[in-house]
Amino acid sequence: SDSDYVLSHEMIVLGERLENPYKTENVRRAYTSLYPTRSRNDIETTDLYVRFLPADSDEYDLLYDLGIDLVDHPVDYSIITDGDYYHDPEISEDEITWQYAVVPRDFEFPDVKYEIIDECFIADSDITTRSGESIDWNALESEAYRLTGNGDMLVPATRANKVHPSGRITIVDEHANGGKPFGVAGVRVRCNTFVKFSRAYTDRDGYYQIPKKFSAKVRYRLVFKNEKGFAIGFNKVIVPASTSALGRTSPDGLSVTVTSASDRKLFNRSVVNNAAYDYITRCAADDMNITPPPGDLRIWLFSGLSASSAVMIHHGAFVKSDLLSEFLGVFSTIIAFFAPDITIGTKNASGYRDIYSTVCHELSHASHFAKVGKDYWDKYIYYILWSYVTSGGTTYGTGTENNAGYCEVGEMWAYYMESKMYKERYGGQMPSFGTSFWFRPQIFRYLDDRGFSRSEIFRALDSDVTDRNVLKARLLSIRPDKATVIEQAFNRYN
């Protein structure tokens, strides 16, 4: 039994292979044991337990876009140490490892290498046979577990029937909500026992209920693919959504509170998840009323880097790879595999507040990108990376270089937004993020204090607004009634 296995956030350590109770042949054995006079043919394969070997990220994306739950480890083995990822020892470290999945019997396989491991019978409620006889699926499943030597995984029948796992995933931000836990919002909770999978998203308060019922012990994982349309990658393997193991326990459900004392990866992922959920939710017309970041946003976390970026590569912005490789250092080889949109460096982030403000900053850039497009962004990011690399990683240049205006407009906006959202979450004085650089986010703060809304400022950030002079003219055209204030702001912070 692996009921007392250990949990870590490194690589999964597998034990012995187990007999799969959902294998059609095993369910038939259980059926004959329970209903000796009936036909074994009442039990027909419903699903296939398969594994795929994608040759590259395009093939991986092809599978991912089909909506299948892909897991990087076989689910018919005992687990000695549970973890966040697995890599098959026979597959080279820099290749994508085998991806295991359960697909319907009539699944049309795409052009990706695959193997069928088992034909399976998986039901989720009582079944009626072709001859009209009913089958107690609960009893049948339990018998299949018993006959395959997995009876110790069944939970004593504390209730009359199987249950929908449910619970709440929360996190503590010491400086908000009075230090009381609040929900990890919109994140996917995945449950499985052998090949039986089910999943649900948490609501804004962190509550979830899994649609399928389970009677055996269940493995719980958080998959950082959010219902708001962003994913936080990667583990060690190049997948679009990181996974954090939560443990294996009763099918009744699992509740977890993440704190700064928790595993660092789990904490950082959960903070980024919530900050991005919060930002995207607040882009709505009845709140900040600005363009949200594009959908299918890919956010990468780097614990070894302090710098963050909004390179938007997955959305088609192209960056000369020599600069990017100097910016990302040892991580640059991964870029060829899996293009991020946002990179968040957590090296110097001491807590929730630091990560929260960084995410708000980078997602403000992503909103700007959604409005101005790729050509604008290429010039902007090239300038940023060039300045970073040529200055030894410290500055945004001096403001005199070619295309500095793109940086000026973009960073004024992102630093202003970062300060504004930080104040709205944490109270107190508005922080002065970015005010020591040559560009002047103070201009937007000055306008904000005198009746400009965020939405009006954002309206000025068109694709032809490439320096402060054009920006000033655009603001004047949006709010001619505020001409005096606009003149004062730009003169004061010259």
Salt bridges, closest charged atoms under 4 A:
ASP2 OD2 - ARG219 NH2 2.84
ASP2 OD1 - ARG248 NH1 2.90
GLU10 OE2 - LYS265 NZ 3.52
GLU19 OE2 - LYS23 NZ 3.93
GLU25 OE2 - ARG40 NH2 2.71
GLU44 OE1 - ARG105 NH1 3.95
GLU44 OE2 - ARG130 NH2 3.51
ASP61 OD1 - ARG298 NH2 3.44
ASP69 OD1 - ARG188 NH1 3.87
ASP69 OD1 - ARG190 NH1 3.64
ASP69 OD2 - ARG199 NH1 3.37
ASP72 OD1 - HIS73 ND1 3.14
ASP76 OD2 - ARG17 NH2 2.95
ASP82 OD2 - ARG219 NH1 3.52
ASP82 OD1 - ARG221 NH2 2.68
ASP84 OD1 - HIS9 ND1 2.87
ASP84 OD2 - ARG269 NH1 3.27
GLU93 OE1 - LYS236 NZ 3.29
GLU115 OE1 - ARG51 NE 2.98
ASP118 OD1 - LYS23 NZ 3.93
GLU133 OE2 - ARG38 NE 3.56
GLU141 OE1 - LYS162 NZ 2.82
GLU141 OE2 - LYS196 NZ 3.33
GLU143 OE2 - ARG146 NH2 2.66
ASP173 OD2 - ARG425 NH2 3.04
ASP252 OD1 - ARG159 NE 3.99
ASP263 OD2 - HIS9 ND1 3.74
ASP287 OD2 - ARG282 NE 2.78
ASP296 OD2 - HIS314 NE2 2.98
ASP341 OD2 - HIS315 ND1 3.05
GLU408 OE2 - ARG468 NH1 3.97
GLU411 OE1 - HIS361 NE2 3.21
GLU411 OE2 - HIS365 NE2 3.27
GLU418 OE1 - HIS361 ND1 2.91
GLU424 OE1 - ARG282 NH1 2.82
GLU424 OE2 - ARG454 NH2 2.83
ASP448 OD2 - LYS420 NZ 2.89
GLU456 OE1 - ARG479 NH1 2.93
ASP462 OD1 - LYS371 NZ 3.48
ASP462 OD2 - ARG474 NH1 2.86
ASP464 OD2 - ARG474 NH2 2.89
ASP481 OD2 - ARG479 NH2 2.96
GLU487 OE1 - LYS472 NZ 2.88
